[in-house]
Amino acid sequence: MKHCVLTYFSIFTFLCFAFLLQSCKETGDQPFASSTTPSTEQIANSKFAKFVNELKNLSVDKRAVVLQTFINDKSASPVIKDNLVCFYWYGKADSVLINGDVQAGWTRPDKMESIARGEEKFFYKIYSLPADARIDYQFIVDGKIITDPRNSIITPSGFGDHSQCAMPMFKSDSVLLYRAEIFHGTVDSIFFESKQTSILPRSLKIYKPAKFDSLTSLPSLYVNDGFKAIDFCSYINVLDNLIADNKIKPVLVVFVDFVEGDQDYFLNKTEEYFTAVCNELVPFIDKKYNTSKQAKDRVLAGISAGAHISLLTALKRSDVFLNAAGQSPTTTLELFDAVNSASINKQTKKELKLYFDVGRFDLVQSGIDNNSFLYANQLLRKEMKNAGINHIFNVFNDGHEWANWRERIDEILIYFFGI
């Protein structure tokens, strides 16, 4: 974070943190995800734990048949029963670690326990997770990172393939799926170049809803890191399905490609970025397409650092965007300052409409005071509530993943554009 002279609002925000910290403790909000360590009772009632104990007590030469029987019966990993999830890996290795969302947001891999059978070993690890949790994970086998070979579910990620663990009550949203029988929108590919040389030129993809030529004054959505959002969130399918089902108004969506250096502008050189978006990109789109020219009809959205700049832009440039959505937003002192600044203007406070969510197993450092993303966003929620800013905040039993964020796209679209 950049060094700066504390403004009035920075001082005010700093003083508020102590109050909010105590307030979170008093209301039961947790700065970290709840424990994933199984209880004694859960282990006592677990068939997997019973199998492991029996395997340990067998002589090495008798383990082969028992293990083969188990693997034939439980060929898919992980093994899930009620709230217990049991990961296992079997083969030749000296050590196997598991790393993912529940391992402190991919920062502290857990060593899997092992039971030897000749040259091969049975590695395992048991966790307790909420019944609707969905998480990403990988194995590290003798230092090599791999997906779970006995898990066919691979999730989208900007950092290589991940395996997915979905608990029994998690159900992926069918709105993500392509439907051939409905009308579909079209996508233009265009190029945008800002007058600010610090903002690199970039490609845009523009979603135009079905029957676009007959529509006027369309509301618009701008999506930071938009190309990944298309690839990883099935955004086009969701838009087509919701419009076809008459759940949202037809909307024009501007998917903004992520280019080198954006992370710095999303978090540090924020004014340069949102000035280019508000003063150049929006007029560029409004001139080219049949969009509404009113701030109340524009939404800016993003994930992580892109969520930070989206929320910040609405708070600081409500003349252009009165709506913003942030999924797993990084938090900064500037964002808290902006909340306090916006709260002073009664009209702006009344008209703003914000959405943000966070995963219970999100990253452990948010960018401000080294709080977890979960706790920092709980603080932000309290700050917005105290400021009287209209918003929705949700915590989901998930991590800092595209496979988490894609499940919320329909909720966000309905919140802002619902009929």
C-alpha positions in Angstrom: 0.0 0.0 0.0 1.3 3.4 -0.9 2.6 5.7 1.9 0.4 8.8 2.2 -0.5 11.6 4.6 -3.6 10.5 6.6 -6.7 12.4 5.5 -9.5 13.2 7.8 -11.4 10.1 6.6 -8.3 8.0 7.0 -8.0 9.0 10.6 -11.7 8.4 11.1 -11.5 5.0 9.5 -8.5 4.0 11.6 -10.4 4.9 14.8 -13.4 2.9 13.5 -11.3 -0.2 13.1 -10.9 -0.7 16.8 -14.6 -0.3 17.4 -15.5 -2.6 14.5 -13.0 -5.2 15.7 -14.7 -5.3 19.1 -18.1 -5.1 17.5 -17.3 -8.2 15.3 -16.3 -10.1 18.4 -19.5 -9.1 20.2 -21.7 -10.1 17.3 -20.0 -13.5 16.7 -18.4 -12.7 13.3 -15.2 -14.7 12.9 -11.9 -13.3 11.5 -11.1 -16.7 10.1 -13.0 -19.6 8.7 -14.4 -22.0 11.3 -12.4 -25.1 12.2 -12.3 -27.9 9.7 -10.9 -30.4 12.2 -13.4 -33.2 12.8 -14.8 -33.7 16.3 -14.1 -36.8 18.4 -17.7 -37.8 17.9 -17.5 -37.4 14.1 -14.4 -39.6 13.9 -16.0 -42.2 16.2 -19.0 -42.4 13.8 -16.9 -42.4 10.6 -16.7 -45.6 8.5 -13.6 -44.2 6.8 -11.9 -43.5 10.1 -12.8 -47.0 11.2 -11.3 -48.5 8.0 -8.1 -46.5 8.5 -7.7 -47.8 12.1 -8.3 -51.4 11.1 -5.8 -51.0 8.2 -3.2 -49.7 10.6 -3.7 -52.7 12.9 -3.1 -55.2 10.1 0.3 -56.6 9.3 1.8 -55.1 6.1 1.4 -58.3 4.1 -2.4 -58.4 4.8 -3.0 -54.7 3.8 -2.9 -55.3 0.0 -6.2 -57.2 -0.2 -8.0 -54.8 2.2 -6.8 -51.7 0.3 -7.8 -53.1 -3.1 -11.3 -53.9 -1.8 -11.6 -50.4 -0.4 -10.4 -48.8 -3.6 -12.7 -50.9 -5.8 -15.6 -49.9 -3.5 -14.5 -46.2 -3.2 -12.9 -45.6 -6.5 -13.7 -41.8 -6.5 -12.0 -39.4 -4.1 -12.8 -37.7 -1.9 -15.1 -39.9 0.2 -17.9 -37.8 1.6 -20.4 -38.7 4.3 -22.5 -36.1 6.1 -20.1 -33.3 7.0 -16.9 -35.4 6.8 -14.8 -35.3 3.7 -12.0 -37.9 3.4 -9.2 -37.4 0.9 -6.9 -40.2 -0.1 -4.1 -41.0 -2.5 -2.5 -44.4 -3.1 0.8 -45.2 -4.8 4.6 -44.9 -4.6 5.6 -41.7 -2.8 7.5 -40.6 0.3 5.1 -37.8 1.1 1.8 -36.4 -0.1 0.5 -33.0 0.9 -3.0 -31.5 0.2 -3.3 -27.8 -0.5 -6.3 -25.7 -1.3 -9.0 -23.4 0.0 -9.3 -24.9 3.4 -5.5 -24.9 3.9 -5.6 -21.2 4.9 -6.3 -20.1 1.4 -3.6 -22.2 -0.3 -0.9 -20.9 2.1 -0.3 -23.9 4.5 -0.5 -27.3 2.9 -1.4 -30.2 5.2 0.7 -33.3 5.4 -1.4 -36.4 4.7 -1.0 -39.3 7.1 0.3 -42.5 5.5 0.0 -46.3 6.0 2.7 -48.4 4.2 2.0 -51.4 2.1 5.3 -52.6 0.6 6.6 -49.9 -1.8 3.2 -48.2 -1.9 1.5 -46.1 0.7 -2.1 -45.1 1.4 -2.2 -41.4 2.2 -5.3 -39.8 3.8 -6.6 -36.7 5.5 -10.1 -36.1 7.0 -11.8 -32.7 7.3 -15.2 -31.5 8.6 -16.9 -29.0 6.2 -20.3 -27.3 6.1 -22.9 -29.4 4.3 -23.1 -26.9 1.4 -19.4 -26.2 1.0 -17.6 -26.3 -2.3 -13.8 -26.0 -2.4 -10.8 -26.4 -4.7 -7.7 -28.5 -3.9 -4.6 -30.2 -5.3 -2.2 -32.8 -4.1 1.6 -32.3 -3.8 3.2 -35.7 -4.4 6.9 -35.7 -3.6 7.0 -32.0 -4.5 5.0 -32.4 -7.7 1.6 -30.6 -7.9 -1.2 -32.6 -9.4 -4.9 -32.8 -9.4 -6.6 -35.7 -7.6 -6.3 -38.7 -10.1 -9.5 -40.2 -8.6 -11.6 -37.1 -9.0 -13.0 -36.3 -12.5 -14.3 -32.8 -11.5 -11.8 -30.1 -12.6 -12.6 -26.5 -11.9 -11.6 -23.4 -13.8 -8.7 -21.4 -12.5 -6.3 -18.8 -13.6 -3.5 -20.8 -11.9 -3.8 -24.2 -13.6 -6.3 -27.1 -13.0 -7.9 -27.6 -9.6 -9.9 -30.6 -8.3 -13.3 -29.8 -6.7 -14.8 -31.1 -3.5 -18.5 -30.4 -3.3 -20.4 -31.4 -0.2 -23.9 -33.0 -0.5 -26.0 -29.8 -0.2 -24.0 -27.9 -2.8 -25.8 -27.8 -6.1 -24.3 -26.1 -9.1 -26.6 -23.6 -10.8 -28.2 -24.9 -13.9 -28.4 -21.4 -15.3 -24.7 -21.8 -16.3 -25.6 -24.4 -18.9 -26.2 -23.6 -22.6 -29.8 -24.0 -23.9 -30.2 -24.5 -27.6 -33.9 -23.7 -27.7 -33.8 -20.1 -26.6 -32.8 -16.8 -28.4 -29.1 -16.0 -28.0 -27.3 -12.7 -27.8 -24.3 -11.9 -30.0 -20.8 -10.7 -29.0 -18.8 -7.9 -30.7 -15.0 -7.7 -30.4 -13.7 -4.1 -30.4 -10.6 -2.3 -29.3 -10.3 0.5 -26.7 -7.3 2.9 -26.3 -7.3 5.4 -23.4 -5.7 8.8 -23.8 -3.9 8.1 -20.5 -0.8 6.3 -21.6 -0.5 4.6 -18.2 -3.7 2.6 -19.0 -2.7 0.1 -21.6 -4.8 -0.4 -24.7 -7.0 -3.5 -24.6 -9.6 -5.6 -26.3 -13.3 -5.5 -25.3 -16.0 -8.0 -25.9 -19.5 -6.6 -26.0 -22.5 -8.8 -25.3 -25.6 -7.6 -27.2 -28.9 -9.3 -26.1 -31.2 -11.0 -28.6 -33.2 -8.6 -30.7 -30.6 -5.9 -30.0 -31.5 -3.7 -33.0 -35.0 -3.1 -31.7 -33.9 -2.2 -28.1 -33.1 1.3 -26.8 -31.8 2.8 -23.6 -30.3 -0.5 -22.5 -28.8 -0.8 -19.0 -25.2 -1.7 -19.1 -22.8 -3.8 -17.1 -19.0 -3.4 -17.2 -17.0 -6.4 -16.1 -13.3 -6.1 -15.0 -11.2 -9.1 -16.0 -14.1 -9.8 -18.3 -12.5 -12.3 -20.7 -11.8 -14.7 -17.8 -15.3 -14.1 -16.6 -16.6 -15.2 -20.0 -14.4 -18.3 -20.0 -14.7 -19.3 -16.4 -18.2 -18.1 -15.3 -20.3 -19.1 -18.4 -21.4 -15.4 -18.4 -22.9 -15.5 -21.9 -25.1 -18.6 -21.0 -26.3 -16.9 -17.8 -27.2 -13.7 -19.6 -29.1 -15.6 -22.4 -30.9 -17.8 -19.9 -32.0 -15.1 -17.5 -33.2 -12.8 -20.4 -35.1 -15.7 -22.0 -36.8 -16.6 -18.7 -37.8 -12.9 -18.2 -35.8 -12.7 -15.0 -33.7 -9.7 -16.0 -34.1 -6.9 -18.5 -32.1 -7.1 -21.7 -28.7 -5.7 -20.8 -25.5 -4.7 -22.8 -22.4 -6.1 -21.1 -18.9 -4.8 -21.7 -16.2 -7.4 -20.9 -12.9 -5.6 -20.3 -9.8 -7.7 -20.8 -7.2 -7.8 -18.1 -3.8 -6.6 -19.2 -0.4 -6.3 -17.5 -0.3 -3.7 -14.8 -4.0 -3.7 -14.1 -3.5 -5.1 -10.6 -1.5 -2.0 -9.7 -4.3 0.2 -11.0 -7.0 -1.8 -9.3 -5.4 -1.3 -5.9 -3.0 1.6 -6.0 -3.3 3.9 -9.0 -7.0 3.7 -8.7 -8.0 7.3 -9.8 -6.1 6.8 -13.1 -8.0 3.6 -13.8 -11.5 4.7 -12.9 -11.0 8.1 -14.6 -10.2 6.3 -17.8 -13.3 4.0 -17.4 -15.7 6.8 -16.4 -14.4 9.6 -18.7 -13.4 7.7 -21.8 -14.7 4.1 -21.9 -18.3 4.8 -20.9 -18.7 7.7 -23.4 -17.1 5.4 -26.0 -19.6 2.7 -25.4 -22.6 5.0 -25.1 -21.8 6.6 -28.5 -21.4 3.2 -30.2 -24.4 1.3 -28.6 -28.0 2.0 -27.6 -27.3 2.3 -23.9 -29.0 4.4 -21.2 -27.0 7.5 -20.3 -28.0 7.5 -16.7 -25.7 6.4 -13.8 -28.5 4.4 -12.2 -28.5 2.1 -15.2 -24.8 1.3 -15.1 -23.1 -1.4 -13.1 -19.4 -2.1 -12.6 -18.3 -5.6 -11.5 -15.2 -7.6 -10.7 -13.5 -10.2 -8.6 -10.7 -9.8 -6.0 -8.7 -6.7 -6.9 -11.1 -6.0 -9.7 -13.9 -6.1 -7.1 -12.0 -3.4 -5.1 -11.8 -1.0 -8.0 -15.5 -1.7 -8.9 -16.8 -0.8 -5.5 -14.4 2.1 -5.2 -15.5 3.5 -8.5 -19.2 3.6 -7.6 -18.4 5.2 -4.3 -16.1 7.9 -5.8 -17.8 8.3 -9.3 -21.4 7.9 -8.6 -22.0 10.4 -11.4 -21.2 7.6 -13.8 -21.9 4.4 -11.8 -24.5 4.2 -9.1 -24.1 0.4 -8.9 -21.3 -2.0 -8.3 -20.7 -5.7 -7.5 -17.5 -7.1 -5.9 -16.9 -10.8 -5.4 -14.1 -11.5 -2.8 -13.0 -7.9 -2.9 -9.6 -6.9 -1.7 -10.0 -4.2 0.9 -7.9 -1.1 1.4 -8.0 2.0 3.5 -9.0 4.0 0.4 -12.1 1.8 0.1 -13.1 2.4 3.7 -12.4 6.2 3.3 -14.7 6.2 0.2 -17.5 4.6 2.2 -17.3 7.3 4.8 -17.1 10.1 2.1 -20.1 8.7 0.3 -22.1 8.6 3.5 -21.9 12.4 3.9 -23.9 13.0 0.6 -27.5 12.0 1.5 -28.6 11.8 -2.1 -25.7 9.7 -3.2 -26.1 7.4 -0.2 -29.8 7.0 -1.1 -29.1 6.1 -4.7 -26.1 3.8 -4.4 -26.7 0.1 -4.8 -23.8 -2.2 -4.0 -23.3 -6.0 -3.8 -20.3 -7.9 -2.4 -19.7 -11.4 -1.1 -16.8 -13.4 0.3 -15.9 -17.0 0.8 -15.6 -18.5 4.3 -12.4 -20.2 3.0 -11.2 -17.1 1.2 -7.6 -15.8 1.2 -6.0 -15.1 4.6 -4.7 -11.6 3.8 -6.9 -8.9 2.4 -4.5 -6.1 1.8 -5.5 -4.1 4.9 -4.0 -4.8 8.3 -3.3 -8.4 7.1 -6.8 -9.4 8.0 -8.4 -12.4 6.2 -10.7 -11.6 3.3 -13.6 -13.0 5.4 -12.9 -10.7 8.3 -12.0 -7.6 6.3 -15.2 -7.9 4.3 -17.2 -8.4 7.5 -15.7 -5.1 8.6 -16.6 -3.5 5.3 -20.1 -4.7 5.7 -20.4 -3.1 9.1 -18.9 0.1 7.8 -21.5 0.3 5.0 -24.3 -0.5 7.3 -23.2 2.2 9.7 -22.9 4.6 6.8 -26.4 3.8 5.6 -25.3 2.7 2.1 -27.7 0.4 0.3 -26.0 -3.0 -0.1 -26.2 -6.8 -0.1 -23.5 -8.8 1.6 -23.2 -12.6 1.6 -20.7 -15.2 3.0 -20.5 -18.5 1.1 -18.9 -21.7 2.2 -16.3 -21.5 -0.6 -12.9 -20.1 -1.5 -11.2 -17.5 -3.6 -12.1 -19.3 -6.9 -13.8 -18.8 -10.2 -15.8 -21.9 -9.4 -17.2 -19.9 -6.5 -17.8 -16.7 -8.3 -19.6 -18.2 -11.3 -22.3 -19.6 -9.0 -23.3 -16.0 -8.0 -23.5 -14.4 -11.4 -27.3 -14.9 -11.8 -27.9 -13.5 -8.3 -25.9 -10.4 -9.1 -27.6 -9.9 -12.4 -31.1 -10.3 -10.9 -30.2 -7.9 -8.1 -29.3 -5.1 -10.5 -31.4 -5.9 -13.6 -34.2 -8.0 -12.2 -37.7 -7.6 -13.6 
